[in-house]
């Protein structure tokens, strides 16, 4: 391929609204162009990378027993209504009606559709297990799309669905998919970590995220290097590292203290000369239009995902000042957990028999010697705190650290969440009908592409791993006007293409500097320079993009075989 013919318009300047490294580089290198917020056109080079990732995904899914199908993007509302997710998905779902007024949606995911397809057939237990997957576009009206492919409103995803006889069998299917995912992400060149995760709107008993370590990542997780425990902060557990109050021999009565102008935890600790861990933080949430008071230690934060699970809610938000006054008769900073007429949830790390400082539920006042076991008898005790770096691992007790990453894959154990409401049953050995036990597995193709760039780049541009590069080799003749240089470069290009090595030749009338800069920006893994050195020695200069300092001087006659081997060993 001639570089002059590649439709990849490049930008020299970083777009002002590009908020990720991958987004910046995909635009600068001409891989993508923005059509609207969260919606992109893949140009030629970007499409080639996407297709190579999809090929790897297909190879691993096929080799692990999954079968490819293709489901529609436009789906009727009825299956979604049957599972309750038509309303649960909320404003993220693109909804529309046909000319007859029948409701449809653009698929944000395909659990309902695949379950309906399978449920319409009558399968025997003898046909189980089976696993169906497809690669297609998804649509979610994200509130805050991020520039590039990390979070967009239209995106490409592989999702797979396993159908099993019972919980024991689904464990085998799940393990196969985890193995396939590990293979996929290793092959595309990512450093990643499977972590325990929240199942979210998909649901199910448990799930794992495959998370790529990246500064621009959207998810934060806690991990233990000693035992390998890792979990998204949405569900991570730990013992807090901060000091907590000791349990006194005698418990004094709760004491009301005037605290004019004292509102924040810092102000409270300074006023009482206390540590944050000896105070309580009370925060009023509105969960599904009903108030819930969450109580954590003063040095902790409420984990809203955990809180929703505890109270079986769908959506939550902080109460407004007006709602605080209407519900509790108090302004922020003086909210207290005692004697309130709303449900109270206290974090389990709060010592029930210890004495704390807390808001009094009265403006300008706090209380001390609040003992949860005595003064908050009606409260529900549960894990609702967000884990912090330095907390103790729940498995081995060693310190946890936190890191950010990009979620590129997600696996779920769904159980019968979808098969029961959609009446998707198989005929068991005794002739009875039983619901399928399902698993669900997703990989973001565009996210994987973005994650590769986040991990493989430098100040000059992208550094593609060979396995996903749009072209594996770029041949750079430095003096196209010299017939010997041009024909040698062209012969090498043709020989590599004939050998199955995807190669582009920079045939442009540009300076050496422009050619080198573009080659680095575009990130082709292997660069071959044909210039003055060739004219003097008959050798080509072969360089790996990832190791620019290491230059190989290779005789022209040996170059095709040398480069073929380099491609093979670098993949």
Secondary structure by P-SEA (a helix, b strand, c coil): ccccccccccccccccccccaaaaaaaaacccccccccbbbbcaaaaaaaaaaaaaaaaaaaaabbbbbbbbccccaaaaaaacccccccccccccccccbbbbbcccccaaaaaaaaaaccccccccbbbbbbbbbbbbbccccccccccccbbbbbbbbbbbccaaaaaaaaaaaaaaaaaaaaaaccbbbbbbbbbccccccccccccccccccccccccccccbbbbcccbbbbcccccccccccccccbbbbbbcccccaaaaaaaaccccccbbbbbbbbcccbbbbbbccccccccaaaaaaaacccccccccaaaaaaacccccccccccccccbbbbbccccccbbbbbbcccccccccccccccccccccccccccccccccccccccbbbbbbbbbccccccccccccccccccccccccbbbbbbbbbbbbbaaaaaaaaaaacccccccccccccccccbbbbbcccccaaaaaaaaaaaaaaaaaccbbbbccccccaaaaaaaaaaacccbbbbbccccccccbbbbbbcccccccccccccaaaaaaaaaaaaac
